[in-house]
Amino acid sequence: MPEAVAAGEGNGHALRIDPSRHVTLRFRLSIPTSEDVEALRYARRAMIREERTRGLEWDEPSIEHPTFSATEIRWLALASQVARAREKVVELVDRANRAREAMRKLQS
């Protein structure tokens, strides 16, 4: 649990969050078709391959760790990894949307 500590001589408080604490991130998904599911899988596999090829930076979360369902992504991450995890989810969604668009063009 975050703890409040006195900030200087004033009455203000600063919030100190333990960077080794785990938090659960939840992202809602809207995946209307099986092609959209496949595009998300394709994008995730590509990102995992890239992570394995280049390796992970210090304290970088892996896109392998989140759990996917039809309606959400759940990611148990360290508090210090939250911002990077959110960036990776944004990148995953962007890649999935591009992959889905490419699949639509091929079907036309």
Summary of the structure (lengths in Angstrom):
residues: 108
radius of gyration: 18.2
end to end distance: 53.0
largest distance: 67.5
contacts: 249
relative contact order: 0.20
helix: 46%
strand: 22%
